[in-house]
Amino acid sequence: MSGFDVYALDSPQAARTFRARLEKRKNELQSYILTGDVMDWADYRRRVGVIEGIDEALRVCDDLEKEGEARR
């Protein structure tokens, strides 16, 4: 049993758009951290946790893309 289920996206364009949005958000959060624009330790840890979650989502995207390529 996994923590979440993944469903196929409708098109390769949708997958690229999803990946681009995740990467953009990750870059924004990293920028806040690098510039010291965090409120306190709890805010820092929350942002780092979100970045880790985005990294996990990007790994899932990679797996889905590999599975799609294997089916072709």
N, C-alpha and C positions, 0 to 999 in steps of 0.2 A: 504494500500500500504506500503510495507516494503522498507527499504533502500537498500536491496540486496536480491537476490534469492539464495536459496541453492538447489543444485542438489545432488542426491544420488551418493555416490562413488561406484566404480565398485566392490570392495570387502572389507571385514572386514580388510584385511591386509593393504589396501590403507588407510583406516581410521586410523589405528594404526600408520602408517608411517607419515601421515599428523599431527596427534596429537603429535607424538614424535618430529617432526621438529619444531612445534610451541613452545613446551615446551623448546627445546634446545635454540631457539632464545630468548625466554623470559629470560631464565637463563643467557644468554650472556649479554643481556641488563641490567639485574639486577646487574650483576657482575661489569659492567662499573660504574654503579651508586654507588654501595657499596664501590668500591675502589677509588672513587673520580676521575675517569678517564673520566670526561666530560669537555668540553671546556668552557662552560659558562651556564648561566641560560636558555637561549633559547635551547641549546643542551640538558640540563637536562629535560626541559619540553617536548621536542620532544620525547626523549626516554621514559619518563613516559607515554606519549600519545600512543606510539607504544605498550608498555606493556599493557595498558588498552585495546587496540584493540585486542591484542592476547588473553587477558582474555575473551573478548566477543566471539572471534572465538572458544575458548575452551568450552564456555557455549553452543554454537551452536552445537559443536561436542557431548557434553553430551546429548542435546535434541535429536539429530539424533540417537544416540545409544539407548536411552530410547524408541524412536518410533520403532526402529528396533526390540528391545526385545519384545515390546508389540504385534508386528505382528506375532511373532513366536508362 
